[in-house]
């Protein structure tokens, strides 16, 4: 039976075998639906290849919009988009671009998880 810590939105953000100092926790059974859902949640993806990233843009119907947005950015952003071999989830360019497209952090995570499967 794990000790569970929750984030501010009440979702589980960690499971522990022992109480963790400085964390508000509760004790839940291993077969509790919230524990099962947390254990089955896909791991965050920190980076994907350029091929995966751009194919996921295509699959999501965003490739043309992103290409147009990049064309309006500074030259260094344009070069990074065109020549990067890897796209890193938490880089400033990613955060700026996804914010411009109206993505939430959860949607960005979902995008990278989907891209990693390509």
N, C-alpha and C positions, 0 to 999 in steps of 0.2 A: 504494500500500500504506500503510495507516494505522498509526500508533502507537496502541495501545489501553491505556487505564487501566481497572482493575477495582476494584469496590467490595469491601467486606469479605466479601460473600457470593459473590465470584468472578464476579459478573455484570459486563458491560461498562458503565462509566458515562461513558465519553468516547472519542471518536476524534479524533486530531490528525494534522496533516501533518508536524509536527516534534516531537521530544521536548519534554516540558513539565517544567520544573524543579519538583522536589518531588513528582513523581508516579512511582509504580512502573509501568513500561510494558513492553509487549511489541510486537513487530512482527507483524502478521497480513496475509495477502493479502486483497484486496478481495472475493474470492469465498469467503472462509472463512464457514462457516455462522453463527458467532457474530457476525461483522461484518454479515452480511445481516440477521440477526434484529434487531440493534441498530438498523440503518437503517430497518427496517420497523416498529419499535415506535411506537405512536401517541404523539404529543407530549402531555405533561401538559396538562391543562386547568385554568387558574387560577380561572375563574369561569363560572357559567352563569346564565341568567335564572331568575327564580322559577318561571315556567311550566315550563321545562325540568327544573328541580330537582324540582318536585312531580310532574310526569308520570313522571319516572324513579322516584321513590318509589312511585308507583302501579304502574308496570310491574314493579318488584322486589318487590311485595307488602309494602311497608314503610310505606305512607302512614298507616294506622291506628295502627301502633306508634309512629311518629314523632309523630303528632298527640297521642297519649296521653302520650308523654314530654314534649313541649313544654308540655302543660297542667299538668305538675307542676313546671315550671321557674319562675324569677323572672319578674316582669312584663316586664322589659326583654327577656328572651329571647323571651317570647310575642309582644311587639310586633315585634321584629326578624323573627321567623319569619312573622308574618302580613303585614307591610307592606314587607319588603325587596323591591326589584326585581331584585336580583342576590344570588346566594349564592357566596361566595368560599371556595375550597377550604381555605386555610390559616388561616381566621379562628378565634379561640378557640371560638366557638359551634359551628362545624362540627367541630372536633377533639373537643370535649366530647361532642357528640351522636353522632358516629360511634363514638367510644370506648365510649359507653354501649350502642350497638347491637352491639359486638364486632367492628367492622371493622378490618382491618389497613390500613396505609398503601397497599398495593398495591390492596386492594379499594376504598378511597376514590378512588384515581386511576381505577380502572375505572368506578366509578359516575359520576364527572364526565365521563369520555370518552363513556360511553353517553348521559348527559344532554345533552351538547353536540350530539349527533346528532339530537336530537328537535326 
